Amino acid sequence: MPLTISIIQMDIAFGEPKKNFLIAEQKINETCSGEKIDIIVLPELWTTGYDLTRLDEIADKDAENTIAFLKRMAISYNVHLVGGSVANKKKNGVFNTLIIVNNKGELIHTYDKLHLFQLMDEHLYLQSGSAEGLFSLEDHLFAGMICYDIRFPEWIRTHSTKGAEAIFVVAEWPLPRLAHWKSLLIARAIENQCYVIACNRAGSDPNNIFAGHSMIIDPWGEILVEATQNTSTICGTIDMQKVKEVRKMIPIFADRKPEFYS
Ligand SMILES: O=C(O)CCC(=O)C(=O)O
């Protein structure tokens, strides 16, 4: 059964979680007031932005507020949420955590960003995760990835060889590397023969202008929908039959020779 996805490419108020919860709620309300949406996607660090020096103060303790918010949205609008990532303050530090909640309001999975991006000082303020991003919704296996993770094809492959049919990417990807964003996302879709559903943020913060250009790419590498650089919500439909067809036509998973790869 095809699934309709809504990607919320929002601007993020720097270091202001309260404001960002209001923005997200309004956008979720707007996108759910039209056609039936199955899955909503939010961007990376959407409650705080990259206000890293204040994380101790503004990070969400055990992501409690964010999880409660996502559960409330999921039940109110009967929608699954790949609820973006947030600064998540645990006992052993602050993590960049992606949260998935299903349309019954159940917490399905959390994934802590594995690869920390040194160019934006993440390694100085955040802890690296240690577990996979696989999760299941509507009887399909998906994977959640965060921004810089897409530069590590082996990490995405770890998930596609375990059966992921779509990769959800949440990001705050800066404008100067827009060409990398597009090329990497398309490459990940083609080489893993899966959908790539990528949600970037819009706007700017004191250090960066962000690229926007959220998109949905099919398993053949075709872009189905793509946002501009501006704040917007884009919708598209994915059909897992297409994943089966492409994987049958060019059976790369059967043809792999992992014994030769280091
Ligand atoms: O890899 C890049 O160029 C951007 C990565 C990034 O912005 C992030 O991981 O937050």
The ligand as an SDF file (V2000), in Angstrom:
LIG
                    3D

 10  9  0  0  0  0  0  0  0  0999 V2000
   28.3320   16.6920    5.9830 O   0  0  0  0  0  0  0  0  0  0  0  0
   28.0070   17.8720    5.8430 C   0  0  0  0  0  0  0  0  0  0  0  0
   28.4830   18.5760    4.9540 O   0  0  0  0  0  0  0  0  0  0  0  0
   26.9870   18.4930    6.7360 C   0  0  0  0  0  0  0  0  0  0  0  0
   26.7510   17.6940    7.9710 C   0  0  0  0  0  0  0  0  0  0  0  0
   25.9950   18.4260    8.9910 C   0  0  0  0  0  0  0  0  0  0  0  0
   25.6950   19.5790    8.8400 O   0  0  0  0  0  0  0  0  0  0  0  0
   25.5580   17.7370   10.1930 C   0  0  0  0  0  0  0  0  0  0  0  0
   25.8200   16.5380   10.3640 O   0  0  0  0  0  0  0  0  0  0  0  0
   24.9020   18.3790   11.0180 O   0  0  0  0  0  0  0  0  0  0  0  0
  1  2  2  0
  2  3  1  0
  2  4  1  0
  4  5  1  0
  5  6  1  0
  6  7  2  0
  6  8  1  0
  8  9  2  0
  8 10  1  0
M  END
$$$$
